[in-house]
Amino acid sequence: MKTLNVSISPHIRTTRTTQTVMLDVIIALSPTMIFGFVYFGWRALLVTSISVASCVLTEFVYEKLMKLPVTVSDLSAVVTGLILALSLYSTAPWWIPVIGGVFAILIVKMLFGGIGQNFMNPALTARCFLVLAFSGIMTTYPGVGGVDAVSAATPLQLVRDGGYVSYAQMFIGNHPGSIGETSAAAILLGMAYLLIRRVITIKVPLSVVVSTVAFVALFTAVKGEPITLNYLTVHVLGGGLLAAAVFMATDYTTTPVTFWGQIIFGVCVGLFTAVIRCFGGMYEGISFAIILANLLTPLIEKWTYPKPFGVRRGVKK
Amino acid sequence: MSLKTFRGGVHIRDGKKLSSHAAIQIYRPKGELVYLMNQHIGAPAVPCVRAGERVLIGQKLADPGGFVSAGVYASISGTVKAVTGRECMNGDTATAVIVENDGIYETVPDYGAERDWQSMTADEIKAAIKDAGIVGMGGAGFPTHVKLSVRDGLHIDHVICNGAECEPYITCDHRLMLERPEAAVLGMRILTSLFPESVGVIGIEGNKPDGIEAVAAACEGYDNISVLPLKKKYPQGGERMIIEAVTKRRINSKMLPADAGCIVVNFSTVIAVADAVAYGKPLTHRVVTVTGDAVKEPSNFLVPIGTKAEELIEAAGGFTAEPEKVIFGGPMMGFAVYNLELPVNKTTSCILAYKRDRVYNPSECIRCGKCLTVCPEHLMPIKLKNTADERDFAEFERLHGLECIGCGSCTYICPAKRRLSQSIVAAKQFVLLEKKKAAAAAKEANNGTKG
């Protein structure tokens, strides 16, 4: 008889792997990406493909050069590429996603040790870098139909100027914006998939959305401006909030793992978003809000260490 | 109906239907039987027979080696071949009494004779349990009479029979529920009689509806004994988890179940108590599930303790294919063995053979947090593993690493296939050993100054 394997228990494992988790995220991202391709046209597909290719290639080349095991098959670079593309405009020139992808993977992820080691969301950090470095290009968004319409305004801009945006339009995503951020329906579909597959819990998306609305209402009241239902709805559905709350604020590596930590993290994101949107000069504050909150993650986790079963007092600080 | 349970845990495909319909068969061993002296937690038993002596079923082969220890009894009649060192489950060598089976199955005189247990005092019942060498048969092997010796001042109001059988594949308790429910109820009547005003609760996971039904029927007429269906979830049969499910009380690593007013006894053990107290039978046999995809006819056997594993596999039709892994116990907490000549112990509930054993290479942690949500102790396995690997044992203890029950749920669920519970359990054992050493050294120093 051949020799038997021996090892310490447990002897069985779940079938879920890092790769299948990432595949689930890719599946969840597909409705909103497909909506973006259809709505913004072939350029959206091009930008997305370049972004994904740039991320995967950067990881591959870096690991080859550094003689590290190649980890591109875990699909996490694909997810980074998709999330970066989701937050770009379809009119971006080809080199924008190239630079973004290299920045996200090389600077933010690999230099800090690769998967699981980065402390800021790679795709979002790359996006913020692009916005700061190439602000002119990064704020030139396409209009309806993906042809031109530089003069069109996003719903957030519209309501800030006192306009009104139709609810149906916002829900379907029939308005200018980034490739994967416009359709609330498609994003919610993706979220439902992630929830059913238990990749994420509702805690982070819900606390981000609720706290953003609450703080926006508070700050608007402080400024003495009128608060309307349409105004608040636009803050949730009309910009990048929903996509960010579902796909970016739930990033495993850069958000707390503890129960209360996730809720506190979501509230921090909501607070920062509301501050930037109400008092800052930018229409879109959530990317910055999330990477700021990412920096608080270790601290939040330390504060929220769970109370063990049957132990009266939790961990001494 | 929402069944009682705890927060955390994992849902595992349980593989129980392989053997759950196989009625218990009596197995008659051939050749020699091996009785290890360390089948329980505590001091090893001390052999009290010599080579060449003839022994009968129920005859004592070894005395308890201390208070936390248990005697060992012959499960067949025959001649003692040797008292020698033999390999045991964890690869160590332990003293063993080897008996050659003569095939006569002659018993000691009073073996199986009915006793009027109701006229026995509590101390007599406890002594009978001690004299039967009964230990926890679920896997831990804690001597039962020690469990029942409750510190003065503690009031026991719950005697819990642990019939969760939450480990995948194992069906020995399930079969006993169907075939000997009245014995379990008798055992519970005996155990509750030790603690006035206590109620007996038999907790059974909801994946055994027929078991629940059979035991509930046997409980009829006994007001203080009832069945509580539990949610099917691993590790529902963990001592702390089942206490919470039944009483809503939570205990930690520094407490005994008695501190929460509970005594927890495994299902097979309760039946062993009934056999010992009411029929004067020491613990000589147990039901063992022989199963797994590499076993031809998964079966449940009533096995004389000391029978070699390879004989049981043969009795179950042999292997369908050469197995890559054989486990004593369940797949979550059992021991992988490389030697099939190992004997069935008091704690061996299952012999599980897998055709394939996939070896996973751990990758980097992606911080998904799944290990936190499944940890039944509500710990942070990801962090405990890091402190364990860095050998920062002070931090390990501060983060309550000693609360880990070693259930393996975190390792099971980890998508990066990291060996979480393995590192944590190793660190925990190291810390406990250091504490023991420190305590012994302190005691010595103390004695030195006095002397």
Interface residues (C-beta under 8 A of the other chain):
Chain A: M1 K2 T3 L4 N5 V6 S7 I8 S9 P10 H11 I12 R13 T14 R16 T17 T18 T20 V21 T71 D74 S76 G113 G114 I115 G116 Q117 Y252 T253 T255 V257 T258 F259 Y305 P306 K307 P308 F309 G310 V311 V315 K316
Chain B: F6 V10 I12 P168 R240 E244 R250 I251 N252 M255 E322 P323 E324 K325 V326 I327 G329 P331 M332 M333 G334 F335 A336 V337 Y338 Y354 D357 R358 V359 Y360 S363 E364 C365 I366 R367 C368 G369 L372 P376 E377 H378 L379 M380 I382 K383 R398 L399 H400 E403 G408 T411 Y412 I413 C414 P415 A416 K417 R419 S421 Q422 V425
